[in-house]
Amino acid sequence: MTAQDSLTTARRAAAVGSAAIVLLALAACGPEPEMGPVRNGDPEAGETAILEYGCASCHTIPGVESVSRTIGPDLTGFDDQIYIAGQLPNRPEELIRWLQNPQEIVPGTAMPNMGVTEQDARDIAAYLYDQ
């Protein structure tokens, strides 16, 4: 190998190293990784929202004292269920949508529209998936 070839090889190695550093820096500047199954959802705030909206009036919810166990489905092991309301695939974004407007998704369902905000829905979903 000539001195010129060695210099070219060294320059290529430096360029590859520089590119790797740039890519790592760009990756660090990207969006924060999703924590848990619900993006921007807080399970602790979800428990509070469950109490405020009175969800335990109709549902059995792990960790929350329930009034009735006969109106709505038992939400124990919610993350293991295949469907939400027997209609939607059990995915966080679908649950958030359901919590905000169940009557639009399944007209006439026993689940009333409770005026759940998007953030409260995210927090409730985070709580249910965290149990």
SULMO-V464961 format. One record per run of one state. SS is the DSSP state (h for helix, s for strand, l for the rest). FROM is the first residue (numbers start at 1). TO is the last residue. If there is no record, write none. Layout:
ss:SS from:FROM to:TO
ss:SS from:FROM to:TO
This chain:
ss:l from:1 to:2
ss:h from:3 to:28
ss:l from:29 to:42
ss:h from:43 to:53
ss:l from:54 to:54
ss:h from:55 to:57
ss:l from:58 to:60
ss:s from:61 to:61
ss:l from:62 to:63
ss:s from:64 to:64
ss:l from:65 to:77
ss:h from:78 to:80
ss:l from:81 to:82
ss:s from:83 to:84
ss:l from:85 to:87
ss:s from:88 to:89
ss:l from:90 to:91
ss:h from:92 to:100
ss:l from:101 to:101
ss:h from:102 to:105
ss:l from:106 to:117
ss:h from:118 to:130
ss:l from:131 to:131
